[in-house]
Amino acid sequence: MNPTERDIKVAKLMEDLISEAKKGNYEDSPDFVSDLEKLFSTTAWGFREITLVIGIASLLFDDYKASTGFYSCNPRPLYEQSIRNILIKYKIPHRKSGPLNVAKATQGINSEWAAQRRPKEIAESVVNLVNLIERYSKDEIRNLMIALVKRLLDEATRVENIKVETDPKEDPIFLFKVCKRLIDEATDGGNTPQRIIGYLLEAYHDSLNTGIIVSGHEDRASTTNTTSKKPGDIQEESLNEGIISIFEVTVKPFNEQRINDSFESVIEYDKSHGTNTQSVLVICRRQDCPQDMETLNLNYYLGKIEKGHVSYYFIDIYEWIMAKLISIPAKARMKFHSSLNEYISHPNTSEKVKLLWKKLHEDEIC
């Protein structure tokens, strides 16, 4: 089956399952209800996504056994190039490579695999469902997949209902307080501060028509810079001069390991692009700075540390945000607020972030 044929077959199969799910044409069996529900009790969406991939593969390919040969169905393209397009179409929350992230290159989805995954009980539910799929007839697998798809659709509806309908705000005090609360209470593994910094940089450059391109902030914070082949979390880039500024954004200790990782990313980038990076700006909280850095007893500028030929300058994240908010015009602040609202409204953004955003706007106080 070539990629085009696969995409067509998967799209048709997924659309059929969705149609049946919407009509309620399935039966929840005691065999799988409990395990299926557990997949939706965790924020680790990869477990429900790997179950979906295995079910779809079992309907497409005869003799497919995920318990002994998970990768024989080529799960990456099956999910990322076929299944995920349908998830996007129906605004179903998902991860870019969820099934592969939880599979961890294992040969089979079985008890040995489950013992190494966290949460273990959720992984065990996946194994129970895999065992059922491998015993079931095609009709029974299809029924199970419709039941899973119905829950995915319900999740999409539930998440959509959290969305905030609001006009763009331009009050810098309100925006600062919202940003601070989001960073403090809904960090989302570093995704929240990274987006805030990135969108503020975009709004700043747009307002001044600098032509500077801001990139990197839309990657997930868990994506390593080396893997993504970028020198930092966020870059400012000129069409004529290339990268002019590199930012690391964190609300975790920027310790020796983090400095080494950053330095390695910078070196790899410089080697492949013929550049010579001299400095990196670290946007963080005061408590996240290295203890042995040079300081000047200031509030905005926190200090400096050297790694090889690269200077790391530490800037207080809250001071940086407020300085940017008051240095850009009202129209740019409104653009920033709209960008942040659009990101938080996306189906894949953490529910904790959505709920706090909704609360802050409904209360209109922080």
Protein Blocks (a to p, Z undefined) as FASTA:
>chain_A
ZZklmmmmmmmmmmmmmmmmmnopacddfklmmmmmmmmmcfblmlmmmmmmmmmmmmmp
ghiafklmmmlnommlmmmmmmmmmmmmnopacdfklmmmmnnopabdcfklmmmpccfk
lmmmmmmmmmmmmmpcfklmmmmmmmmmmmmmmmmmmmmmmpccddddfbfklmmmmmmm
mmmmmnnnolmmmmmmmmmmmmmmmmnonopacehjlpcfklcfklnopabfbdcddfkl
opabdcdddfbdcdfklmmmmmmmmmmmmmmnopacfbdcddddfklpcfkbccehiakl
nbdcdehjbccddddfklmmmmmmmmpcfklmmmmmmmmmmmmmpmklcfklmmmmmmmm
mnopZZ
